[in-house]
Amino acid sequence: MGKGSRRGLAALKAPATCADTGTLASRGSGVGVRGFRMVRAANAVAIATAVLLSAAGPAAASDVSDAIGAQQRVERRIERLTHRSKIRERRLRRAVVRAERGNDARPGPQTLSALGATRRTERNFGRWAASSLRALEERHDELESWLYSWGIFRVCPVDGPRYIHDDFGETVTVGDAPPHIHRGSDVEAPTWTPIRAPFDGYAWASSSPYGGYQIRVRGDRGYVFIAHLIGYGDLGWVSAGTTVGYVGDTGLSTAPHAHVEWHPWNGGAVDPYYLLRLSCG
């Protein structure tokens, strides 16, 4: 993972496999259907309210959003330090010039001492500014390296409340369909939960008997494929966080959920679980 594995990024490493804390309900309060959990009517009002609140914008509580925020703060600090350093350097240079002229006009121990002190101040500030800028740039590079490795999904593709299943590679047997290998992670969520573009790219819709209403979002490092939608959102060129569809159970599905696949570099599907956990919190 390069620089992103060093020093201050310990908290941003990929988490160990565990249940998503944003589950729809406690494990004792649902009915299991092929790995999905159906929420009882007692939770319907709370879930509906959460869905309405979550529709206003993508959730920001995730390791990826934390890293992006930290990177933006570092960029602002670099900009401020660079600007202030230039102003300070110009003032110190003028002070040195004045001290040199004073020493030339009235040479002696006092003016020579003042000139030496001014030059030392200029050198010390230059060293401090260079060291501070170097540290900030290293931190920025570490965050950029971590985001490049793990922050592919800049936004969680499914709003909460949700439950992320770690079920990539399992054998699926449902309905009359022949057994097949599961090529994604199922994200369980109530019907009409917003589905968002996890990165900038181009979104387009399709449909199939198994996947029902489907969406693909292609970015510069690959594409996501999301199935079983109940409806579409904005298509075409989209930004990370744009609502591109809504959770449903169309196609070969036993409960409302989003089937999420990640295809890096437009190749075969790879396990998206860690990317989902990191971007969804």
C-alpha positions in Angstrom: 0.0 0.0 0.0 3.1 2.2 -0.1 3.3 5.4 1.9 -0.3 5.0 3.0 0.6 2.2 5.5 2.9 4.4 7.6 2.6 6.5 10.7 -0.7 8.3 11.0 -2.7 6.1 8.8 -3.0 3.2 11.2 -6.7 4.1 11.8 -7.3 4.1 8.0 -6.2 0.5 7.3 -8.7 -2.0 5.9 -10.8 -3.3 8.9 -11.0 -6.9 9.8 -14.0 -8.7 8.5 -17.0 -8.1 10.8 -20.7 -7.3 10.7 -21.7 -3.8 9.5 -22.7 -1.7 12.5 -25.3 0.0 10.3 -27.5 -3.1 10.2 -31.3 -2.7 9.7 -32.1 -4.3 13.0 -30.6 -6.5 15.6 -30.0 -10.1 14.5 -32.8 -11.3 16.7 -35.5 -9.1 15.2 -35.7 -10.3 11.6 -36.5 -13.3 9.5 -33.7 -14.7 7.4 -34.2 -15.3 3.7 -31.2 -16.6 1.8 -28.8 -14.6 3.9 -31.2 -11.5 3.9 -33.1 -10.3 6.9 -36.6 -9.1 6.7 -37.4 -6.3 9.2 -40.6 -6.7 11.2 -43.4 -4.2 11.1 -42.4 -2.8 14.4 -39.3 -1.2 12.8 -41.1 0.1 9.7 -41.7 3.7 10.9 -38.1 4.1 12.1 -36.7 2.8 8.9 -39.0 4.9 6.7 -37.9 8.0 8.6 -34.2 7.1 8.3 -34.7 6.6 4.5 -36.3 10.0 4.1 -33.4 11.6 6.1 -30.7 9.7 4.2 -32.1 10.8 0.8 -31.0 14.3 1.4 -27.3 13.5 0.9 -24.8 10.7 1.0 -23.5 9.6 4.4 -20.2 11.1 5.4 -19.2 8.8 8.3 -16.6 6.5 6.8 -12.8 6.0 6.7 -12.8 7.2 3.1 -14.6 10.5 3.8 -12.4 11.0 6.8 -9.3 10.6 4.6 -10.7 12.9 2.0 -11.4 15.5 4.6 -8.0 15.2 6.1 -6.4 15.5 2.7 -8.4 18.7 2.0 -7.4 20.1 5.4 -3.7 19.4 4.6 -4.1 21.1 1.2 -5.5 24.2 2.9 -2.6 24.2 5.4 -0.1 23.9 2.6 -1.7 26.8 0.7 -1.8 29.0 3.9 1.8 28.1 4.8 3.1 28.8 1.3 1.3 32.2 1.2 2.4 33.3 4.7 5.9 32.1 4.1 6.3 34.3 1.0 5.0 37.3 2.9 7.3 36.6 5.8 10.3 36.0 3.6 9.8 39.3 1.8 9.7 41.1 5.1 12.8 39.4 6.4 14.6 40.1 3.2 13.8 43.8 3.5 14.9 43.7 7.1 18.3 42.2 6.1 18.7 44.8 3.4 18.0 47.6 5.9 20.5 46.1 8.3 23.1 45.8 5.6 22.6 49.5 4.6 22.8 50.5 8.3 26.0 48.6 8.7 27.5 50.2 5.6 26.4 53.7 6.7 27.5 53.3 10.3 29.9 50.3 10.6 30.5 49.1 14.1 29.7 46.3 16.6 26.1 47.4 17.2 25.1 47.5 13.5 27.1 44.4 12.7 25.4 42.5 15.5 22.0 43.6 14.3 22.8 42.5 10.8 23.9 39.0 12.1 20.7 38.6 14.1 18.5 39.6 11.2 20.3 37.1 8.9 20.0 34.3 11.5 16.3 35.0 11.8 15.9 34.8 8.0 17.8 31.5 7.8 16.0 30.0 10.8 12.6 30.9 9.3 13.6 29.5 6.0 14.6 26.2 7.6 11.4 26.0 9.6 9.1 26.8 6.7 10.8 24.2 4.5 10.6 21.6 7.2 6.9 22.3 7.9 6.0 22.3 4.2 7.9 19.0 3.7 6.0 17.4 6.6 2.7 18.5 5.2 3.5 17.3 1.7 4.5 13.9 3.1 1.2 13.7 5.0 -0.6 14.6 1.8 1.2 11.9 -0.1 0.4 9.3 2.5 -3.3 10.2 2.4 -3.2 10.2 -1.4 -1.6 6.8 -1.4 -4.1 5.4 1.0 -7.0 6.8 -1.0 -5.6 5.4 -4.2 -5.4 2.0 -2.7 -8.6 1.9 -0.6 -10.6 4.9 -1.4 -11.8 3.9 -4.8 -15.4 4.2 -3.6 -15.4 7.9 -2.6 -19.1 7.6 -1.5 -21.0 4.6 -0.1 -23.1 3.4 -3.0 -26.1 2.6 -0.8 -27.5 5.0 1.8 -28.4 3.8 5.3 -29.9 2.0 7.1 -28.1 -0.9 5.4 -26.5 -4.2 6.1 -23.4 -5.2 4.0 -23.2 -9.0 3.4 -19.7 -10.5 3.0 -21.0 -13.1 0.5 -18.7 -12.8 -2.6 -17.9 -16.2 -4.0 -20.8 -18.0 -2.3 -22.8 -20.5 -4.3 -26.3 -19.1 -4.9 -29.4 -21.3 -5.2 -32.6 -19.5 -5.5 -35.8 -20.1 -7.5 -35.5 -22.1 -10.7 -32.1 -20.6 -11.6 -29.2 -23.0 -11.8 -26.7 -22.7 -8.9 -24.1 -20.0 -9.7 -21.3 -18.2 -8.0 -22.1 -14.8 -6.3 -19.9 -12.2 -7.9 -20.7 -9.3 -5.6 -21.7 -8.2 -2.1 -25.4 -7.8 -1.3 -26.3 -4.6 0.6 -29.6 -5.1 2.3 -31.7 -1.9 2.6 -35.3 -0.8 2.5 -37.0 -0.3 -0.8 -36.5 3.1 -2.3 -33.2 3.7 -0.4 -31.1 5.9 -2.7 -28.2 4.3 -4.6 -25.4 6.6 -5.4 -22.5 6.8 -7.8 -19.4 5.8 -5.7 -17.1 7.9 -7.9 -17.2 10.3 -10.8 -18.1 8.6 -14.1 -20.7 7.6 -16.6 -23.9 5.9 -15.5 -26.2 3.9 -17.7 -29.1 1.5 -17.1 -30.0 -2.0 -18.3 -32.2 -4.9 -17.3 -32.1 -8.7 -17.2 -34.2 -11.6 -15.9 -31.8 -12.2 -13.0 -30.7 -8.7 -12.2 -34.0 -6.9 -12.8 -33.3 -3.2 -13.2 -29.6 -2.6 -13.3 -27.1 0.2 -13.3 -23.4 0.5 -14.2 -21.2 3.4 -13.3 -17.9 3.5 -15.1 -15.0 5.5 -13.7 -11.3 5.9 -14.6 -10.3 2.7 -12.7 -13.2 0.4 -13.6 -17.0 0.1 -13.1 -19.6 -0.9 -10.5 -22.5 -3.0 -11.4 -25.6 -2.7 -9.2 -28.7 -4.9 -9.6 -32.3 -5.4 -8.4 -33.2 -1.6 -8.5 -36.8 -0.5 -8.3 -36.1 2.7 -10.2 -33.5 4.9 -11.8 -32.1 8.3 -10.8 -29.7 10.5 -12.8 -27.9 8.8 -15.7 -25.1 9.9 -18.0 -22.1 11.8 -16.6 -22.4 11.9 -12.8 -20.3 12.9 -9.8 -19.6 10.9 -6.7 -22.7 10.9 -4.5 -25.2 11.5 -7.4 -28.4 9.4 -6.9 -28.4 7.0 -9.8 -31.2 4.6 -8.6 -33.1 3.1 -5.7 -33.0 -0.2 -3.9 -35.6 -2.7 -4.9 -36.1 -6.5 -5.4 -36.6 -6.8 -9.1 -35.3 -9.8 -11.0 -34.2 -12.9 -9.2 -34.4 -11.5 -5.6 -35.9 -12.6 -2.4 -35.8 -9.3 -0.4 -35.0 -5.6 -1.1 -31.2 -5.2 -1.6 -28.6 -3.9 -3.9 -26.3 -6.5 -5.5 -23.0 -4.6 -5.9 -20.1 -5.7 -8.1 -16.7 -4.0 -8.6 -14.9 -4.6 -11.9 -11.4 -3.0 -11.7 -10.0 -1.9 -15.0 -13.2 -3.2 -16.7 -12.2 -6.8 -16.0 -13.8 -9.5 -14.0 -15.6 -9.0 -10.7 -13.5 -8.9 -7.5 -14.7 -8.9 -3.9 -16.0 -5.4 -3.1 -16.5 -6.0 0.6 -13.6 -4.0 2.0 -14.3 -1.1 -0.4 -17.9 -1.0 0.8 -16.9 -1.2 4.5 -14.4 1.6 4.1 -16.8 3.9 2.2 -19.9 3.0 4.1 -18.6 3.2 7.7 
